[in-house]
Amino acid sequence: MASRFVPRALTQTRGYASQAVKAPRQLEGIAGKYATAAYVSALSKSDKTLAKVETDLKSLDAILKAGNEDSAQFRNFLSNPTLGAGVRTQAINDILSRQKGGADEITKNLFATLAENHRLGFTEKVIEGFLELVSAHRGEVEIVVTSAKPLDKSITSRLESALKSSQFAKSDGAKSLKVSYKINESLLGGFQVDLGDRSVDLSVANRVNKLNALLRPYKSAKEQWIAHQSGGSVWHINAVCGVALASLALCVLIDRQPLWWRTGVHGAVLLFPLLAATTVFADHLLELYIVLGALIAVYYAAGAKSSAQNTSERDERTKSPNAPLHSPSLSFLSAYRAYMMIITVICILAVDFHVFPRQFAKCETWGTSLMDLGVGSFAVSHGTVSIGRQPWRKTFRRMLPLLVLGAVRVALVKGTEYPEHVSEYGVHWNFFITLACVLPAMDAVQRVVPVTLFPAAAVFISAAFEAVLRSTHLQDWAVSDTRDAHSLVSLNKEGIVSLVGYLALGIVGLDLGHVIRARNVRNALFYRCALYWGLFLIAQQMLAPSRRLANLPYVLWNAAFNASFILAFYAISNVLAADVPHLLKLINRRSLVVFLGANLATGAVNLSLRTMDCGTKMSSGRPVVSPQSRLDLLISANRAYATDSAVTLHDAISGNTAAQQARQARAQAHAKNAVDQKRDLKFAEYAAKLKAKAEAEGLASVDELRAKVQEEEAKRAEEQRLAFERARKESIEKQMSAEQERTQTIAERDQALQERLRRQRAEAEKRKLESGNVGNSPIKPLSSFLNVEKIAGQSPDVISQLWTTYHTMSNKLSAVVPRETYEGMLETAREFPQFVIPLPKSEKNDKGETTDAYEMYFMQWAMLPQPGAPASAPTQSAVLFTPLAEYKLRQEFAQPALVLTNYTDLAPEKGLVLLRGDITNRQHDGVEGAPMISQAEAQILAMCMQRFYRTTVKPTADEDAGAAARRELLHNFGRAPEKFALDKLLEVAFQL
């Protein structure tokens, strides 16, 4: 639309200026235009007027910058869009009139213009621009000195004298120098001097920024090195994690041997194979498995005899009356959780070094990697120990440490400018906050969802979330790099969006936690492995896993892996019949402390070392030890330490005399005899007590007492089991009964509500038919302003004359259309209900010359069927004309400028359709104003509509040539937009 509007008041203000007056400099923006107009208007009158306007604006600026409550209220008053322009203008005039001599007329006109054009929000910038122009007009040069705190008078006086004698103050035609001072605490110290378009920064903050700039290249390079990873194969990751199973089996077998050094090898066997698998042996897993398999075979063969003996001893201990008979062993769960923590710790410590394969680092958006698996497995592992409904107070107490750790991590990362990759969780989010948010959600799920439906709930939540991601713009928004700096949600979108997926993983952990405490652990775990792996393989064919979104494939992959991992640990625990090493128990018991320590260690390493340079040749020429060299040095150091220890021990032994050796031997033997005697005494006392208790109960021996105790324990356990089963069955029956009653009540209530709504709709339709109103249409029926029954008795000529006379005195259009013509137009409207029509306009350019232009109007046909109308009557319709720009902005809420209504009440008997056109008035601050278009413009739109839509009726000789062109335009606009030509439309429309 080619239209330009010049504000009336601004035109009047500019009219005060003569062509000879120009602003000393050009100001940018909307506020600059108003400030320039006010300056030129004031100066064109006189310098005295300019000074008066300057005084007016300075007094108003002082009120705005007072910094008190009145100043804040005045700012809100100026920017309040709900107040009318006249109200705000009057308030400003009242304030200006209080000063001596009142306000100048130009000042009043300026604020009247700002209020009329809804620009009072630019008041401060307009005043600032005006004062800047006045200062430039007088030849003043302003120098702004900004410091962290107020400067002493001695410093300011020396500074001003130095500035006034500087070359800058004597250049650019400066007549006087104006020094102003500002306070900016962010400068930390020193000061900053702004001299026109030049600046001298002597602040402490500038020096700090320069130092930080020297460190940023390494930080940026490291962030780029960590970013844009795509991961590796799921099966490769499974093979790496399988090393943990082999290490545990080897450690258990070594633990059976009567070796004095077996305690020392726990750490090496449990940790070093997994460390090697994730670093130097990542591409040589087969060789690592061969070594571990050979060691397992050797120790298994060597420990078969001792294993049988240990099993026999353990059975004897189990038969002791002091041993619990039915306490389930969850040692395999401790091993699983400990190894998940070990894998996580190794990854976060090694990821910053070159020795760690990039395929194991976190994926940027899509893919699978070892670190992605570690994050999800941590959530599952957290769920396995969170089973059971707990009070909300306890839940929030568990959340508090995680939230504190998350906040501390954010503060440390931001405060030390630690390299980070915001696409992982967001700008302020981290995994501690995710765990804290998931905790109450898991407790809520346990209160609502039955335990048996946990797997279904996890899959359903993930699938529903995946559907939302794919059917909306949520996925594109979450993975995009754009962020709104003013929105916390946008800054942390990855962490917020992925909460749903981590909740599903927590529910998977809750389910596994219940399963491993059940009786039939093996079958339950096997079924879940088959379920999750099957669903994952199906989902992987269509979708890519994403840790950033925690989508459906990612959840299924983590669920399948963790269920399989727990099943494998359970199998090792049952087959080898051994307890978990103490080291794994300790890691499991202090998992949060270990995780926190690993994070702190990672931060300390990265802040003290340039990890990207480790293992590479640096340009400075300093030698850097490669990973292989470090491994060789470590092995050599261990050998040297072992050799030195052996030599030292040999020297100490060779230095003892025979007498010393004898004394030591006698002391050791005496200590051993004392321990044996004390133990035998305790055994004798305990045996006497057991024998006395057996005689008191009328039994012949202690063995009979032991058998009786075991029988009573078994009987009591069976009674407890039966009582538990009865209670559980009663609870389930009560829940099912309550659920059935609730469902039945809800169904009855819904049925009653539906019946009531049906009756209400029927009554409303009945009333609507009786009243003659159609739907929610704002179109008035013909009977609202004409007596249809009375006028129906007149002839068609009389009706046409009456209809035209009725609308002569009003600002409306009217016409009488033959039925045949209307039905032809209606036929075309049903096929092409929408079109655009150009309305000719006349405009003036900057030189005052009149030019031809046009404004596009969007036309819509609306069919308004009348209930109860004769079947022979054509359908009543309305045609809406809306400015195209308005329609694009507001769509169906746009206000039409013209509405043409075709009344068909008299069509069956008289063959006439009465057309009425209503022109819409503008609305301004709730007050109705002038019409949106003139009556002549409305007639042009109505004529064009009739000419375009009469293409199906037999045209006249003059119209025959243009009918095909108009028909083609209608077809192209509605059916073939790519062929629609605007130039062709203008040509045809202007010919009409």
Secondary structure as UniProt FT lines:
FT   HELIX           8..15
FT   TURN            19..20
FT   HELIX           29..45
FT   HELIX           47..64
FT   HELIX           69..79
FT   TURN            81..82
FT   HELIX           85..97
FT   TURN            100..101
FT   HELIX           105..116
FT   TURN            117..118
FT   HELIX           120..122
FT   HELIX           123..137
FT   TURN            138..139
FT   STRAND          140..147
FT   HELIX           153..164
FT   TURN            167..170
FT   TURN            172..173
FT   STRAND          176..183
FT   HELIX           185..187
FT   STRAND          191..195
FT   TURN            196..197
FT   STRAND          198..201
FT   HELIX           204..226
FT   HELIX           234..255
FT   TURN            260..261
FT   HELIX           262..277
FT   TURN            278..283
FT   HELIX           285..302
FT   HELIX           304..318
FT   TURN            321..322
FT   HELIX           331..350
FT   TURN            351..352
FT   TURN            354..355
FT   HELIX           358..360
FT   HELIX           370..384
FT   HELIX           392..416
FT   TURN            422..425
FT   HELIX           431..448
FT   HELIX           451..453
FT   HELIX           454..471
FT   HELIX           474..479
FT   TURN            485..486
FT   HELIX           488..491
FT   HELIX           493..497
FT   HELIX           499..515
FT   TURN            516..517
FT   HELIX           521..540
FT   TURN            541..542
FT   TURN            547..550
FT   HELIX           552..576
FT   HELIX           582..589
FT   HELIX           591..608
FT   HELIX           611..613
FT   TURN            614..615
FT   TURN            619..620
FT   HELIX           627..654
FT   HELIX           658..696
FT   TURN            697..698
FT   HELIX           702..771
FT   TURN            775..776
FT   HELIX           782..784
FT   HELIX           788..791
FT   TURN            792..793
FT   HELIX           796..806
FT   TURN            807..811
FT   STRAND          812..818
FT   HELIX           819..831
FT   STRAND          834..844
FT   TURN            846..847
FT   STRAND          850..864
FT   TURN            867..868
FT   TURN            871..872
FT   STRAND          876..883
FT   HELIX           884..890
FT   HELIX           891..893
FT   STRAND          898..903
FT   TURN            905..906
FT   HELIX           907..910
FT   STRAND          912..919
FT   STRAND          921..924
FT   TURN            925..926
FT   STRAND          927..931
FT   HELIX           935..949
FT   TURN            957..959
FT   HELIX           960..974
FT   HELIX           977..979
FT   HELIX           982..991
//
